[in-house]
Amino acid sequence: MSYEFYKILHLTGVFGMLLALGAAAAAGPQIDLAARRRNGILHGIGMVLIIVAGFGMLSRGNLGFPGWIVIKSLLYIVIGALPMLARRREAPMQYILIGLAVAFAATWLAHARPF
């Protein structure tokens, strides 16, 4: 598969994951079990697409394992935990903003490749 295919797959995962994060934060703690399950499935599928396609792009791009990938991996862990945190807190809007900030940082790291 080509680098462009992995890139499209990666971005599709990002969109799905952020959509699930927004839905979980918008519903807050009063979300019903079926909706929570759907959000969890969408978030999980998005996270799997992100990691698989991200490492696919690394292998196709012959980049090795640079330092910015380590930072993106840590950001991946942070954004993976956000729906759980947004469901349990009284102010879910802060988790939407954290999610957008993490997505911005990951995008900048992928574009600039600073180290």
Order of alpha helices (4+ residues) and beta strands (2+ residues): alpha-alpha-alpha-alpha
